[in-house]
Amino acid sequence: MAQATERYGEWPLKRLMTEVVGSGHKSADDMTREQAEEAFRRILGGEPDPTTLGAFWLANRWKRNTPEELAAYVDVMAEGVETAEPDCDPVDCGANYDGKGRSALLGVAAGLVAAAAGTPVVAHSGDRVPTQKQDAYKHVLDELGVRTDLSPSESATMTDEVGFGFYYQPNFAPEIVALTDRRDQMGVRTFVNTIETLANPAGASVHLGSFYHLPYAKRIIDTFRAAETAAVSRAVMFQGLEGYDDVRPGSTKVAVWNEGKEIDDFDVETPEYGMDFESEDLGVSDVAADSAAITEAVLEGDRTDRFADAVAVNAALRIYAADDTEDLDSGLEAARDAIESGAAAERLEALRAF
């Protein structure tokens, strides 16, 4: 332990458990930025034994991480992330990496529609990430016949050439991927599930994300504010299906933050934008295969049903997030035009050809 202490600092995880975070969710103290940074460097370096690491992850889960702690984790993660910025400035879509299991994943379709309307978009995900190990961006793209095992520089080129780019976690954040087995043994989410969605390998200035409850959205936005490595100056977050970046039908809360300003939140009634149905109506039996088929059919104009409406609204949110439109109404009009003109279908073909 002395050698590890000399390498990392004065706060092994066992000491943090004993003196700071390990006394339960009501009485635990928060870590300083320096303590949190050291803790995550130790974790990435493989220093903690499995029992101590598991206890530390659970303690963080019970007490709930502060934005300052999350920002420290993000900054340490950034040291091992390979960033490749495209010439354009895309909207960064960092949906939950552990995926969806019940409803269609519409982010690929929405991203391509937004791209066809002039708003570049990037998405990033891993492959069967704990704990859910369900379908994410990669799996829909694989079903569509799109290359996903790309280097970050290839992803940046894809973004510039197509308007939609995909960054594959093992190729831009190998240190996080190296934690997969240990995360899998936990059986529950850890703070890694939160921070990996904020990796931003394209160096985008706009983040689009989702949340279950508004306080979580505010915590993520405050994390961007506190992170020294964050390139994000605008964030738009909404209540998503299965915690993903597909907006939930019905009355939905949206949170918007611009650098230097306070967080603004408002309600969106999706029936007013064509999504006059329930979340269950977007259910599918095979998320990857069915989502790919829906993506192709909507972009080709072969579906004009609830899935087409949901794709258009989600594309409008991406256009709005980029600040390329003043409101969702004009973003929705641009999205529908991109589908009806065939421009969105052309973006899909360009993506497949890359």
N, C-alpha and C positions, 0 to 999 in steps of 0.2 A: 504493500500500500504506500510505503514511503516513496518508492520510485514513481508510482502513479501520481502522487501528490506533487512531487517535484516537477513532473511533466505538465500537469494540468492546473495546479493551484492548490487551494486549501480546503476545497469542498467536495470530497468524494460523496457519491450518492447516499451512502450509509449515514454520513454525518448530516447531510441535508434532511434525510428522513428523521433522524433522532432530534435535531435541533430546530427544524424549520417546518417542513411540509407534512410530516408523518403523524400528526396527532388528531386526524379526523377533519371532516369538512367544516365543522363549526369553529374549531379552535386552532387549526393550522395557520401558520403565518405565510405570507407571500414571499417569494424570493426576490432578491435584487436582480437587476439586469446581469451583473457580473456572475452571480451564482447560477442563474439560469443558463447563461452562455457556457460556463464551465461544465455544467451538468450535461448539456447536449453534446459538447465536444467529447466528453468521456463516453457517452452512449455511442456516438458515431465511431469512436476509436475502439469500441469493443471492450472497454475496461471493466464495466460492472458485471458481476456474476448474475446469472439469470434470476435468482430470487430477489436480489436487490433491485435489479432493473424493473421487474414486474411490480414490486412494491412501490417504486417511485412513480411508475406510470399510473398505477391505481390511485396513489395519493394526489397526483395532479388532476386526475379525473374527478375525484371526490371534492376537492377543494375548489375546483374550477380555476383555470389559468387566467391571470390578469392580462390585459393587452401588453403590458410591459414584458411579462414573461414570454408571451407568444412572439412578440417582436424580437426578443433575444434569440428564440429558437429559429425564427425566420432568418435573422442575420447570420447565424451559424450555418444554417442550411445553405444560404447563398454562397458561402465560401466554397462549396463543392458542386454548385450548379453551373453547368456550361450554358451561358446565354449567347444566343445568336439573334441579333436584332434585324428584322427585315427593313427595307428602305421605307416602307409604309409604317404607320403606327396603328396596329390592329387593336380591336377589343379582345382582351384576354378572358377566356372562359375557363375557369378552373372549377369544374363541377366535382362533386365527391368522387374520389377515385375508386371507391369500392362498389360503385355502380348502382344500377336499377334492376329490379326483379319482377315488377308487375306492370309497368306502364311503358309506352313507347318512348324511346330516346329520340328527341326531335332536334337536338342541338346541331347535328350535321346538316340537316335540311335547313334549319333556320340560319345557320352560318353561311351556307351557300346562297340563300336568298338575300341575306344582308350584303354579301359580297357582290352579288349581281346588281344590287341597288347602290353600290359605291362605298360600302362600309366594310373594310377588311376585318376578318375575325380569325383568331387562333384558338385552338383547343388543345388541352394536354391531358394525358391520363397514363396509367400504368396498365398492367395485365393481371386480372384476378387478384386485386389488392385486398388484404384483410380489412375488416372482418367479414363483410358480406360476400366478397369474391364474385360479384355479379357483373353484368355487362356495362361497359363504359364506352367512351368515344372510340377507343381502338377497335372494339369488337364490331361495332356498326360499320366502321370504315373497312375492316377486313371483309365483311359480308358484301360490301359494295365493290370489292376488287381494287381498293385503294392501297398503295404502299404505306405502311405505318412504321416499319423498322428503319427510321430515318435518322441521320445525324442531325444535330441542331442546325448546322449550316444548310443542310438540305431542306429542313423544315422552314427556315427563313426564306429560301428561294421559292418553295412551294407557295408561301404566303404572298410573296410579291407577284408571282406568275398567275396564281389562281384567284387570289383574294381571300382564300381560306387555307389555313395551314394547321398541321397537326404535329405536336412535339411529343415524343415517346419517352416516358420517364426513365427507363433503364439507360437511355443514351444521353440524357441531360442531368440526371440526378442519381448517379450510381450509388452514392453513399446512403441515400434514403432507401433505395431498392435492397441494399445489403441488410436492412433491418427487417425484411419481410418475414423470415422464419420466426424471429423473436416476437414480432407483432402477432403472427398467427397463433403462437402459443398462448397469448393473452386471452383470446376469446372475446375481448371487448375493444372498442375503439380507444385509441390513445391520442395525445395531442399531435402525433405525426399525421393522423388523418386530417386534422385541421390545417396544419401548416403546408402540407404538400400541395394543397389546392392554391396556395399563394406563391408558388415557386416562380411564376412569371418568366419562363425561359425566353420569351420574345422581347423582354424589356418593354412591354406595353405600358402606356400611361393611363389606360382605362381598364378597370377590372369589373367583370360582371359575374356575380355569384348568387347563391341562394341561401335561404335560411328557413328554419321552422318558426322561430320567434324573433321579434324585433330586437330584443336585447342582445341576441347573438350577432345580428347584423351590425349593431353598434360596436360590439366588442371587436369584430373583424376590422371595421373601419378605423377604430382606435389603434388597432395593431398596425395598420398601414401608417398611421400618423407617427407611431413610436419607432417603427423599424428604420434603421439607418440605411439599409440597402434597398428600400422600396422605391421603385420608379413610378409608382401609381400616384396620380394627382386627381383622379376621379374614380368613384366606385358607385355602381348601381347594383342593388341587391333586392331580390324579391322572394316571396314564399314559393318554393319549388316543389314539384311532385317528387316524392321520395327523397327530398333534400337535394335534388338535382337542379340543373339550370334550365328546366322546362317549367314555365309558370303554371301555377295551380289554378284550375278553373274556379270561378266564383268571385267572391270579394277577397282581394289580395293586397297585402301591404307591400309597398315599394319604398326602399330607403335610398337616398341619393346624397353623395358627399362630393364636394369639390374642395380642393386644397385651399386652405385659408378661410373656409366657411364652415358653418355649423351643419350638422346632418339634417336633412329635410326628409320627412316621410309622409306618404299620402296613400290613399286607397285607390285601387283600380278595380272596377267592376268589369270583369272580362266579358260578360254577356253583351256589354255595349260595344265590344270590338269583334263580335262574331263567335266568341267562345261561350255559347249559351247551352252548356251541357255540364255533366258532372265529371269528376276526376276518373271515375270508373269507366267512363266512355272512351278513355284513352288507353285502356288496358289491352295487353297483348299476351300471348302464351309463350312466345320465344322472342325475348327483347331484341337480341342482335339481328336475327334473320327478319323478323317482322318489321323492325324499325328501318332496316335497309330497304325492304320492299316498299314501305310507306314513303320513305324519302324519295325513291326513284319515281313512284307514281305521282306524288304531289308535284315534284319539280317538272315532270313531263306533262302535267295538266290532266292526268288520267283520274285523279281523285279531287273532288271538290267538296268533300264531306268535312266532318269534325276535325280530322287530322290536318286537312289543308288549312282550316281556320286556325288551328293551334300553331301550325308552322308559321303562318303569316304574323300572328301576334308575337310569337317568340322572336321572329326576325325583326319586327318593329321595335322590340325591346333592345335588341342589339344596336340597331340604328340610332335609337334614342340614347343608349348608353354612350355611344361615340360622340354624342352631341352633334350629330349630323342632321338632326331635326329638332324642332322646338317641342314637339309633343308626340304622343303615341298615335294620334290620328293621322298626321302626315307621314309618320314612319310606317303605319299600316298601309297607307295608300302606295308608298314606294315599294313595299314588300309585295303587295298584290300585283303591281305593275311588272315587277321583276319576274314573277311566275307566269303571268299571262303573256308577256312578250317572248318567252322562251329563253331569256337571259339566264335564269337560274339553272335551267337544264344544261345550258352551255357550260356553266361553271362546274357542274357535276362531271361532264365529259372531260373538261380540262383537268379536273382533279384525278380522274381515273388514268388519264394519259400521262400524268407527271411521272 
